[in-house]
Each structure stands twice: as C-alpha cells, then as structure tokens.
Amino acid sequence: MLNNVPVILGGVSKMEFVVYKSEADNAGRLVELVYNRHCEHYEVVVNGLTEFNSQRYEQANYEFEMECV
C-alpha cells in the first residue's frame, strides 16, 4: 500500500513524497522507503533522516532491507 505525504507550499498542497514501505526494525527505529517526486529518486529514511538515495528502485529496496535486518 502506498501512502502519499502532503507537503504544503504557499497554500497549495502537493504530494512530494510517496512512501512505498515503512517498518520498525528490531532496534525500534522507523525505516521507510520513499520516492521523492521533486528530486525524482528513491530514499531510505531512518527516523526522519535520509540514509541513502538512488534513482534505481531495486538498489533502494535492497538498502531498505539491509537497514531492517
């Protein structure tokens, strides 16, 4: 299931990020695989901080899985 995160810019709502996956790992960290529409790349976000980005979904998904181990 995809979750769109609204971003308000100058009173106009735009969907800038699409959350593909979200999971809490064994250490209690929130790990997310997000597509950034503005920059046109995928990001692995851990507790709100971008840890990795790539234009290739496969690579970003791999890094997401590694963060969750």
C-alpha positions in Angstrom: 0.0 0.0 0.0 1.4 3.4 -0.9 1.0 6.4 1.3 1.2 9.9 -0.1 2.6 12.6 2.3 1.2 16.0 1.6 3.5 19.0 1.6 2.0 22.5 1.8 3.8 25.0 -0.4 2.5 28.6 -0.5 -1.0 27.4 0.4 -1.0 24.8 -2.3 -1.0 21.1 -1.3 1.3 18.9 -3.4 2.2 15.3 -3.0 6.0 15.5 -3.0 6.8 12.1 -1.3 5.3 8.6 -1.8 6.0 6.1 1.0 6.5 2.6 -0.6 7.4 0.7 2.6 7.6 1.5 6.3 8.8 -0.8 9.0 10.0 -0.6 12.6 13.2 -2.6 12.9 14.4 -4.7 15.9 16.1 -1.6 17.5 12.9 0.4 17.4 14.0 2.6 14.5 11.4 3.7 11.9 12.8 2.7 8.4 11.0 4.0 5.3 11.4 3.6 1.5 10.2 6.8 0.0 10.0 8.1 -3.6 10.9 11.8 -3.7 8.9 13.3 -6.7 10.7 16.6 -6.6 14.2 15.1 -6.9 13.0 12.0 -8.8 14.8 9.4 -6.7 14.1 6.9 -4.0 15.3 7.4 -0.4 15.8 5.2 2.5 14.8 7.2 5.6 15.7 6.2 9.1 14.0 8.1 12.0 13.3 11.0 9.6 16.9 11.2 8.3 17.8 10.2 4.7 20.4 7.5 4.9 20.6 6.5 1.2 19.2 7.7 -2.2 19.2 6.2 -5.7 17.3 6.6 -8.9 17.0 2.8 -9.1 14.2 1.2 -7.1 16.0 -2.2 -6.9 19.1 -0.6 -5.2 17.0 1.5 -2.8 14.8 -1.5 -1.9 18.0 -3.6 -1.2 19.3 -0.8 1.1 15.9 -0.7 2.9 16.0 -4.4 3.5 19.6 -4.1 4.9 18.5 -1.3 7.3 15.7 -3.6 8.6 17.9 -6.5 9.4 
